[in-house]
Amino acid sequence: MRSLQRTINLSVGLLLILAACGRTNNQPAVQPASQSGQIAVVHTATALVPSPTLAKKFVFDTQVAISIATELSLSPTPRPIVTFPPTPTIYPDELSNSCELWRNFIPSNCWISERRNVAVQAGTQNIDPQQGRILVYNDGLAAYDTPQRIGSIKIHTVNYPIVDVYTNTTHLLFNLETRQWLDPLGTVLPSLTPTATP
């Protein structure tokens, strides 16, 4: 009988040790065996949950990593920001008294049209101040002398392609497309042969 009691006590002790290893804070304490040799009863509120092993932790971490990699691969790739070059500023046609100087030419004023890629200067020849001259710069530079020697001319207005020029006593028109001199009524006037370079 004593050997049976010892076996039971040993079994209960082992159970207590095993229970203590897996015991959590919310589990009630085990009631010790009485001195009279009664068998101790273990009361547990919940089942024992063993702590996760390294293998289970590795499996969990691997699943988390696979989940993150899948989410990143399915997320849309950011598209590059498309930028466009700024639109060039086109300046309005301009009538100016500040003109570029050319050899054998004295300017009075000039008209510049960036959108039409043309510039016109009015003035006179350097070697003959009585000979009016107009310079047209488009793909190249060309000089056109007035049909008569009327002195230095000046641009009044430009209603493309017609340039309205004048002196103190004379009013003339010049057609930029046909490169011809016109009278105020639009009749073509005979002109001198244009000079390629002024």
C-alpha positions in Angstrom: 0.0 0.0 0.0 2.8 2.4 0.8 4.4 1.7 -2.6 1.1 2.6 -4.3 0.9 5.8 -2.3 4.5 6.7 -3.3 3.7 6.0 -6.9 0.6 8.2 -6.7 2.5 11.0 -5.0 5.3 10.7 -7.6 2.8 10.8 -10.4 1.1 13.8 -8.9 4.4 15.5 -8.4 5.3 15.0 -12.0 1.9 16.3 -13.1 2.5 19.4 -11.0 5.9 20.0 -12.6 4.4 19.5 -16.0 1.5 21.8 -15.2 3.8 24.4 -13.8 5.8 24.4 -17.1 2.7 25.3 -19.2 0.9 27.3 -16.6 -0.2 30.9 -17.4 -1.0 33.7 -15.1 -4.8 33.3 -15.5 -4.6 29.6 -14.4 -5.4 28.8 -10.8 -2.7 27.4 -8.5 -2.6 23.7 -7.9 -3.8 22.6 -4.5 -1.0 20.7 -2.6 -1.5 17.2 -1.3 -2.5 17.1 2.3 -0.3 15.7 5.0 -2.6 12.8 5.6 -1.7 11.3 2.3 -4.7 12.3 0.3 -4.4 12.6 -3.4 -4.2 16.2 -4.6 -6.7 17.4 -7.2 -5.6 19.7 -9.9 -8.2 22.3 -11.0 -7.5 24.0 -14.3 -9.7 26.7 -15.9 -8.3 26.4 -19.4 -6.4 23.8 -21.3 -2.6 24.0 -21.2 -1.2 25.9 -24.3 2.3 25.0 -25.1 4.6 28.0 -26.1 5.3 28.2 -29.8 8.4 26.4 -30.9 11.1 27.9 -33.1 9.8 25.9 -36.1 6.3 27.3 -35.7 7.8 30.9 -35.4 9.9 30.3 -38.5 6.8 29.2 -40.4 4.8 32.2 -39.2 7.6 34.7 -40.1 7.9 33.1 -43.6 4.2 33.4 -44.2 4.3 37.1 -43.2 7.2 37.7 -45.5 5.4 36.0 -48.4 2.3 38.0 -47.7 4.2 41.3 -47.7 6.1 40.4 -50.9 2.8 39.5 -52.6 1.2 42.8 -51.6 4.2 44.7 -52.9 4.2 42.9 -56.2 0.5 43.5 -56.7 0.6 47.2 -55.8 0.7 49.5 -58.8 4.1 50.7 -59.9 4.4 54.5 -59.7 4.4 56.1 -63.1 7.1 58.6 -64.0 6.0 62.2 -64.0 5.7 63.4 -67.6 6.9 67.0 -68.0 6.6 69.1 -71.1 9.0 71.8 -72.2 7.7 75.3 -71.7 5.8 76.8 -74.6 8.1 79.4 -76.2 7.0 82.9 -75.7 6.0 84.5 -79.0 6.4 88.3 -78.7 3.9 90.5 -80.6 5.0 92.3 -83.7 7.0 95.4 -82.7 7.8 98.7 -84.3 11.0 100.1 -82.8 13.5 102.9 -83.2 16.3 100.8 -81.9 17.5 98.9 -84.9 20.6 96.8 -85.8 23.2 98.7 -87.8 24.3 97.4 -91.2 27.0 98.5 -93.5 26.1 101.2 -96.0 22.7 101.8 -94.3 21.4 104.4 -91.8 18.2 103.1 -90.2 15.2 105.3 -89.2 13.2 102.6 -87.5 12.4 98.9 -87.8 9.6 96.3 -87.5 10.1 92.8 -86.2 7.7 89.9 -86.4 8.9 86.8 -84.5 5.8 84.7 -85.5 6.4 85.4 -89.2 10.2 85.2 -88.8 10.7 88.5 -90.6 12.3 91.9 -89.8 12.2 95.1 -91.8 14.3 98.3 -91.5 13.6 101.6 -93.2 16.1 104.3 -93.7 18.6 105.5 -96.3 21.8 104.6 -98.0 25.0 105.6 -96.2 26.8 106.7 -99.3 23.7 108.5 -100.8 21.5 110.0 -98.1 18.9 111.0 -100.8 18.3 107.3 -101.7 15.6 105.7 -99.5 16.1 102.1 -98.7 14.3 99.2 -97.0 16.1 96.1 -95.6 14.2 92.8 -95.4 15.6 90.0 -93.3 13.9 86.7 -93.6 15.9 83.7 -94.7 18.6 86.1 -95.8 19.1 89.9 -96.0 18.0 91.9 -99.0 17.9 95.6 -99.7 15.3 97.4 -101.8 15.8 101.1 -102.8 12.9 103.4 -103.3 11.9 104.0 -106.9 12.8 107.7 -106.6 15.4 109.5 -104.5 13.1 110.8 -101.8 15.5 110.7 -98.9 15.3 108.7 -95.7 12.1 106.7 -95.3 10.4 105.6 -92.0 7.9 102.8 -91.3 4.5 104.2 -90.3 2.5 100.9 -89.9 2.7 97.3 -91.0 -0.4 95.4 -92.0 1.3 92.2 -93.2 2.3 91.9 -95.9 2.1 95.6 -96.6 4.6 98.0 -95.0 3.5 101.6 -95.0 6.5 104.0 -95.3 6.7 107.8 -95.6 8.9 110.8 -95.7 7.9 114.4 -95.0 6.5 114.7 -98.5 6.0 111.1 -99.8 3.9 108.1 -98.9 4.8 104.6 -100.3 3.8 101.0 -99.7 6.1 97.9 -99.9 4.7 94.3 -100.3 6.8 91.9 -98.3 5.5 88.8 -100.2 6.1 90.1 -103.7 8.9 92.4 -102.7 7.5 95.3 -104.8 7.0 99.0 -104.2 3.4 100.3 -104.5 1.8 103.7 -104.6 -0.8 104.6 -101.9 -3.5 103.1 -104.2 -1.7 99.8 -104.5 -0.4 100.2 -108.0 3.0 98.5 -108.6 5.9 101.0 -109.1 9.0 100.2 -111.1 11.9 99.6 -108.8 15.6 99.2 -108.9 17.1 95.7 -108.8 17.4 94.6 -105.1 20.8 94.3 -103.7 21.6 91.0 -102.0 23.6 92.5 -99.3 23.3 96.1 -98.1 
